[in-house]
Amino acid sequence: CNYSVPAGQPIIVSALPQQAPSGTYYVFSGWSDAGAATHTISSPSGSYTATMVAQDFTLSMGTVTGSVIVGGQASYTVSVNNVNPAGNFTGTVVLTATNIPAGATASFSPCASGSSANSCIWTGSGSVGLTVTTAAGTPVTNSTVVVNGSSGVLSHIAGALLSRSEER
């Protein structure tokens, strides 16, 4: 998305977040003159253009299978990445671990303050650890650990297998 201001026309322009009909969310990236997000422009020559870039993220789990003996722990890496590297995703993503087996718990680390059991508040791109701890009574079966990531209108999921076996 581009907004242009015709030469010689005074106008106040603010580059606010936009959502395209396709559902893609755009945020302000920069002005052609590298100025601030809000401009008061009265250009005697030339035009200024505000550039909006897609602001979205992907969510993935680096470990495809976490194997654990009942009573132990499985570790995963959850990654939040830019869809558009020029977008410099800086949004706050709430990560929530779901489909955790009965008798097991999930915890993320590191996370921002305000995070709670099975959830994590994460800002921008990067990786966070997810640990699933099983207990003696956790059923010996396989399941898929699912992580939901949401940031405003954006929402994505990732999953990985949790394979549990009895102690040998």
N, C-alpha and C positions, 0 to 999 in steps of 0.2 A: 504494500500500500504506500502510495506517495501522496503528499499534499504539497501543492505548489502555491506560492504567493506571487501574483503578477507584479512586475516592476512598477514602482511608483504608487502602489496601493498600500496605505497604512492599514494594518490589521493585527490583532492579537491572536496568536495561534498557540494552542497547547496540544501537545501530543499525548492524548489519553489512550489507555488500552482499548483495543478494538477487537471484535469477534466477527470473522467472516461468515457468510452463510454456510460454508462447509463445516463450521465449528472450530476452525483453527483460531487460536487466540494470538493476537499480535500486540507487542509492546514497543514503546519508543526505543529506537536504537541510536539515532543521532541526526543532527542537522547537517546539511551540506557544508556549513561553515564551522562545524564542530562545536556549536554553542549549546546552551542549556536547554532543558526540556520545554520551557515556555519562552517565546520570543515576541517582542513588539517590533514589528517590521515596517519600515517605510523605505523601501529600496529604490534609490534613484536609478540604479542600473542592475540588470540581472534579476534572477529569482532565487529564492531559497526553497529547498525541498526537505521535508521531514521524512525520514525513512522508518518504516515500521517493520519489524522482523517477527517471524513466528516464535512464540514463547511457549514451548512445550517440553516435556521430558519423557524419557523412556525409563522403564523399571526392569531390572533383571536380577536374577539370583545366580551367582557365579558357581556355586556347587550344585550340580545336578542331583546328586544323591547324597544324603547324609545318613551314614550307617551308624547305628548305636546299639549297644547291649542295653536291655531294659535296666533302668537305674542310672544310665549314663547320659552323655550330652552329644548332640550333633551341632556342628557349626556351619553357618552359611555366610556368604557375603552378598549383601543387597546393594545394588548400584543404581543411583539416580543420575541420568546423563541428559545432556542437551539433545533435542531433536535437531536443532539448527545451531551449529557451533557459534554462528554470529549472534544468536539470540541471547547468549550468556545467561542461561536460566538462573534466576536468583530467587524464585518463589519458595515459599514454605510448603513442604510436603509432609502430610501426616501419613506415616507408614503404620499399618496395622497387620499383625500376624493372625491368620484365621486358619480354621481346619486343624487346630492343634488337638492331638488325641487326648482322650480322657486320661487324667492322671499326669499329664505333662504340662509344662509351662514354657512360655517363650519370652525372651528378653532381647532388646536391642542395645548396642553400645558402640560408639558413644552417641548420646542424644542430648537435645536441648532440655533445659529445665521445663517442667510441665508435661514431660513424657510420663506414661504410666505402664502398667503391666500389659504386655502384648502390643504396645504402641510406642511410636517414636516421632518426635517432631524434628524434621531435618530441613535445613535451608540450603538451597542451591544444589549444585552437582557434587557428586562424591560417593563414597561407599561407607556403609555402616555394617557392623557385625550383627548377626542374628543367632542366638543360641537357643536350642530347644532342649530342655532338660526333662528326661523321663523319670518316672518313679517305679518302684517295685511292682505296683499294680497296673502299670500301663500295658494295654493289650499288645501281644506280640503279632503285629500285622504291619503291612505297608500302608502309608497314606501320603497324600500330597499336602505339604505345608504351603499355604497361599499367603502372599503379602499383597495387600491393597495399598496403593499410593494415591492420595488425592491432594490437589492444590487448586482451590477455587472450583471452577467448572471442569478442570482437568482430572481424569481418573484413569489409572492403569493398574494392571495386576501382573504378578510373576509367581511362579510356583516351582517347587523342587520336591523330590521324593524323600520321605523319611522312612528308612528301612530299619525295623526293630527286630532284634533276635534275643533269645534267652541267653543268659550267661552260660558260658561253657566251662 
